Amino acid sequence: MTTDLAVLATGRDAGVPSHFGDPLGEQRRLATSVGVVDRRNRDVLVVTGEDRLPWLHTICSQHVAELADGDATEALVLSPHGHVEQHWQVTELDGRTWIDTEPGAAPEVLAYLTKMRFLKRVEPVDVTAEWAVLSVVGPRTAEVLGGAGLAVPEAPGRAVALPDGGFVRRMAWPDPDAADLIVPAADADAIVEKLVRAGAARTGLWAFEALRVAARRPRLGWETDHRTIPHEVNWIGPAVHLDKGCYRGQETVARVQNLGRPPRRLVLLHLAGESDELPEQGSAIVLEGRAVGFLGTTLHHFELGPIGLALVKRSLDDGILLEVGRHRASVDSA
């Protein structure tokens, strides 16, 4: 994506545009019109081989054994104690299973898949260098995809192959209408140009993340720590199937589901505007001098102002006033 006017993201998202000079305006465009977001920081893997779906079914949290061609879903890899270790976007298409995941996570994912191969006829490969992830977000998503001559899957959770390789996957988040494109890295800039000519605005990752946070969608490593279980961050359903066979960590999932008492919950925080500088990810959330959780992603939202996601003790009431560093914050889990 052209970066002449871009301010680049830093940290784990380094290298892709954070914004193009108007971060709040870019958020508004995603919410009311349409934009294209460069997410080439994400890692991509492909699994081939005739055993791939039943094999993946046994080693992740999602029911993937019967995925049809063009189906897409989410999945987790859990520790033996049920803690979240990996988060995948999974797409089955043309005899291959695609996994796209967080920046820098491919080596860990590949090591896990390789370790679990045993004698199965499967071949997992890290293809991050050859493929790029782009996202089109906003109520005009289908119109822009069609105008760019790209396939338009009929519904979220479905993907359609592109003639030159890769695919378009319809998504229900971070906006009610969005699509991810997995395209050859060499063609990514040209595809962005097509989308811009069709009416999509160049939009930075800040805007994408703002819609994600407002929608209370967790991100691995931002809203999770080494103790996070799926129930705490709303991944039961989207990424965890409760009616499938045994997999690592299932005992914890079943126990918490039956008892209904996860120790923490994901909430939206409204941060007081004492400073334009927001507290850092991982900051302790404090109530009456006691740490009651930690802060995930924080940012300025075009309508809600300074907000963040946080993982806090389940017992905290909505509206309760908390402290995050020098900032005051209130809980909004509606």
C-alpha positions in Angstrom: 0.0 0.0 0.0 1.3 3.5 -0.8 2.8 5.0 2.3 3.7 8.5 1.1 1.2 10.1 3.5 1.1 7.2 6.0 2.1 7.3 9.6 3.4 3.8 10.3 2.3 1.6 13.2 4.9 0.6 15.8 5.4 -2.3 18.1 3.9 -5.7 17.1 2.0 -4.0 14.2 5.1 -2.3 12.9 5.4 -1.7 9.1 1.8 -1.2 8.1 0.1 2.3 8.1 -1.5 3.3 11.4 -3.3 6.3 9.7 -3.0 8.6 6.7 -3.2 11.9 8.6 -6.9 11.8 9.8 -7.3 8.8 12.1 -10.8 9.8 13.4 -12.0 10.6 9.9 -10.8 7.3 8.7 -12.8 5.6 11.5 -15.9 7.4 10.5 -15.4 6.3 6.9 -15.2 2.7 7.9 -18.3 3.0 10.0 -20.4 4.9 7.4 -18.9 4.1 3.9 -15.9 1.9 3.1 -12.1 1.7 3.4 -9.3 -0.7 2.6 -6.8 -1.5 5.4 -3.3 -2.9 4.9 -2.9 -5.8 7.3 0.2 -7.3 5.7 1.6 -7.6 9.2 -0.5 -10.8 9.7 1.2 -14.2 9.3 -0.2 -16.8 6.9 0.2 -20.6 6.8 -1.3 -23.3 4.5 -2.0 -26.9 5.3 -2.3 -29.5 2.5 -2.8 -33.3 2.5 -5.9 -35.5 2.6 -5.9 -35.9 6.4 -5.8 -32.1 7.1 -9.4 -31.5 8.3 -9.9 -34.4 10.6 -6.3 -33.9 11.9 -6.9 -30.2 12.6 -10.2 -31.1 14.2 -8.3 -33.1 16.9 -5.8 -30.4 17.8 -7.8 -27.2 17.9 -10.9 -26.0 19.7 -13.2 -25.6 16.6 -15.3 -28.2 14.8 -13.4 -28.2 11.4 -13.7 -31.9 10.4 -16.6 -31.2 8.1 -15.7 -27.8 6.7 -17.0 -27.5 3.1 -15.1 -25.8 0.3 -15.3 -22.1 1.0 -16.1 -22.3 4.7 -14.3 -20.0 7.1 -14.2 -19.9 10.9 -12.0 -19.2 13.9 -10.2 -21.6 16.2 -7.9 -21.6 19.2 -5.1 -23.8 20.4 -5.3 -24.3 24.2 -2.8 -25.4 26.8 -3.5 -28.6 28.7 -5.0 -26.4 31.4 -7.3 -24.6 28.9 -5.3 -21.3 28.5 -5.4 -19.7 25.1 -2.1 -20.1 23.3 -3.0 -19.4 19.6 -5.9 -17.8 17.7 -6.4 -18.7 14.0 -8.6 -17.5 11.2 -9.3 -20.8 9.3 -10.4 -21.0 5.6 -10.9 -24.2 3.6 -10.6 -23.7 -0.1 -9.6 -25.7 -3.1 -8.1 -28.6 -1.2 -6.1 -26.4 1.1 -6.6 -25.1 4.6 -5.4 -21.6 5.2 -4.6 -20.2 8.6 -3.9 -16.5 9.1 -2.8 -15.4 12.6 -1.2 -12.6 14.6 2.0 -10.9 13.5 5.1 -13.0 14.2 3.0 -16.0 15.4 3.7 -18.3 12.3 6.8 -19.9 13.8 4.9 -21.0 16.9 2.0 -22.2 14.9 4.1 -24.1 12.5 6.1 -25.7 15.3 2.9 -26.8 17.0 1.5 -28.2 13.7 4.7 -30.0 12.9 5.0 -31.5 16.4 1.4 -32.8 16.2 1.8 -34.4 12.7 2.6 -37.9 13.8 1.9 -40.2 10.8 -0.9 -38.0 9.3 -0.8 -37.1 5.6 -0.6 -33.4 6.1 1.9 -30.7 5.2 1.9 -27.4 7.1 3.9 -24.5 5.5 4.6 -20.9 6.6 3.7 -18.9 3.5 3.8 -15.4 5.1 6.4 -14.1 2.6 4.2 -15.0 -0.4 0.8 -13.8 0.7 -0.7 -10.6 2.0 -3.8 -9.8 4.1 -5.9 -6.8 3.2 -9.3 -5.9 4.7 -12.2 -4.0 3.2 -14.5 -2.6 5.9 -17.8 -0.7 5.9 -21.4 -0.9 4.7 -20.3 -0.4 1.0 -17.9 -3.5 1.2 -19.9 -5.6 -1.3 -20.3 -2.7 -3.7 -16.6 -1.9 -3.7 -15.5 -5.5 -4.1 -17.9 -5.9 -7.1 -16.7 -2.6 -8.6 -13.1 -3.8 -8.4 -14.0 -7.0 -10.2 -13.4 -9.1 -7.2 -15.6 -12.0 -5.9 -18.3 -11.2 -3.3 -19.0 -14.1 -0.9 -22.7 -14.4 -0.2 -22.4 -14.2 3.6 -20.0 -14.0 6.6 -18.1 -17.2 7.1 -17.8 -17.9 3.4 -14.9 -17.4 1.0 -14.5 -17.3 -2.7 -11.3 -18.0 -4.7 -9.7 -15.3 -6.8 -8.6 -16.1 -10.4 -4.9 -15.2 -9.8 -4.7 -17.0 -6.4 -5.9 -16.3 -2.9 -9.4 -15.6 -1.9 -12.0 -13.1 -0.5 -13.5 -14.0 2.9 -16.6 -12.2 4.1 -16.4 -11.2 7.7 -19.0 -10.0 10.3 -16.4 -7.8 12.1 -14.9 -5.4 12.9 -17.9 -3.8 11.2 -21.2 -5.7 10.4 -20.0 -5.9 6.8 -16.3 -6.5 6.0 -14.1 -8.8 4.0 -10.6 -10.1 4.3 -8.5 -10.6 1.1 -5.6 -13.1 1.1 -3.7 -12.2 -2.1 -0.3 -12.8 -3.6 2.1 -10.4 -1.9 3.4 -9.2 -5.3 -0.1 -8.2 -6.4 -1.2 -6.5 -3.1 -0.5 -2.9 -4.1 -2.2 -3.3 -7.5 -5.3 -4.8 -5.7 -5.4 -1.9 -3.3 -5.3 0.5 -6.3 -8.3 -1.4 -7.8 -10.2 -1.1 -4.5 -9.4 2.7 -4.2 -10.6 3.3 -7.8 -13.8 1.4 -6.9 -14.5 3.8 -4.0 -12.6 2.5 -1.0 -10.6 5.1 1.0 -7.0 4.2 2.1 -7.4 3.6 5.8 -4.9 2.9 8.6 -4.9 0.1 11.1 -5.9 2.5 13.9 -9.4 2.8 12.4 -9.7 -1.0 12.0 -8.7 -1.4 15.7 -11.1 1.3 16.8 -14.0 -0.6 15.4 -12.7 -3.8 16.8 -12.4 -2.4 20.3 -15.9 -0.8 20.1 -17.2 -4.2 19.1 -15.5 -5.8 22.1 -13.6 -8.2 19.9 -10.4 -9.5 21.7 -7.0 -9.8 20.1 -4.5 -12.5 21.1 -1.7 -10.9 23.1 -3.5 -7.6 23.5 -6.5 -8.7 25.6 -5.1 -12.0 26.7 -2.3 -13.2 29.0 -0.9 -16.6 29.9 -3.9 -17.3 32.2 -6.7 -16.4 29.8 -9.4 -19.0 29.1 -11.8 -18.7 26.2 -14.9 -17.9 28.3 -13.3 -14.7 29.6 -12.9 -13.1 26.2 -16.1 -14.2 24.4 -14.4 -16.9 22.2 -17.0 -19.6 23.2 -19.0 -20.0 20.0 -16.9 -18.0 17.5 -13.7 -20.0 18.1 -14.7 -22.8 20.5 -17.2 -25.5 19.6 -18.9 -27.0 22.7 -20.1 -30.2 21.0 -17.0 -31.8 19.5 -14.6 -34.5 20.5 -11.6 -34.4 22.8 -8.9 -31.8 22.3 -6.2 -30.3 24.5 -7.8 -28.0 27.2 -11.3 -29.3 26.7 -11.7 -30.3 30.3 -11.3 -26.7 31.4 -13.7 -25.5 28.8 -16.4 -28.0 29.8 -15.9 -27.3 33.5 -16.2 -23.5 33.2 -19.1 -23.9 30.8 -21.0 -26.1 33.3 -20.2 -24.0 36.3 -20.7 -20.6 34.5 -18.0 -18.9 36.6 -15.1 -17.7 34.6 -12.8 -15.7 36.9 -12.5 -12.7 34.7 -14.5 -11.0 31.9 -13.7 -8.7 28.9 -15.1 -5.2 29.3 -15.0 -1.9 27.5 -13.5 1.0 29.5 -14.3 4.6 29.0 -11.2 6.5 30.0 -11.4 10.0 31.4 -9.8 12.6 29.2 -7.2 14.0 31.6 -4.5 13.5 28.9 -4.2 12.8 25.2 -1.6 10.2 26.1 -3.3 6.9 26.9 -2.1 4.3 29.3 0.0 1.5 27.8 -1.3 -2.0 27.0 -0.7 -4.3 30.0 -1.2 -1.5 32.6 -2.7 -2.6 35.9 -6.3 -1.7 36.5 -6.8 -0.7 40.2 -9.7 -0.4 42.5 -9.1 1.0 46.0 -5.5 0.2 45.8 -5.9 -3.4 44.6 -5.1 -4.6 41.1 -8.3 -6.1 39.5 -7.3 -6.6 35.9 -5.1 -5.4 33.1 -5.5 -3.1 30.2 -5.6 -4.3 26.6 -5.9 -2.1 23.5 -6.5 1.6 24.1 -7.2 4.3 21.5 -9.2 7.4 20.6 -12.5 6.5 19.0 -14.3 9.0 16.7 -17.5 8.9 18.7 -16.8 7.3 22.1 -13.6 9.2 22.8 -10.7 7.5 24.7 -11.6 3.8 25.2 -10.0 0.5 25.8 -10.6 -3.1 26.3 -9.7 -4.7 29.6 -9.8 -8.1 31.3 -11.0 -7.6 34.8 -12.4 -9.6 37.7 -15.9 -11.0 37.0 -17.3 -9.4 40.2 -16.8 -5.8 39.1 -20.0 -3.9 38.5 -20.8 -1.9 35.4 -20.1 1.8 35.8 -17.7 1.3 38.7 -14.8 3.8 38.7 -11.3 2.4 38.3 -7.8 3.8 38.0 -5.3 3.0 35.2 -2.1 4.8 36.0 -3.0 8.5 36.2 -6.3 7.9 34.4 -9.8 7.3 35.7 -11.9 4.7 33.9 -15.5 3.3 34.1 -16.6 -0.2 33.1 -19.1 -0.6 30.2 -19.7 -4.3 29.5 -23.1 -3.9 27.8 
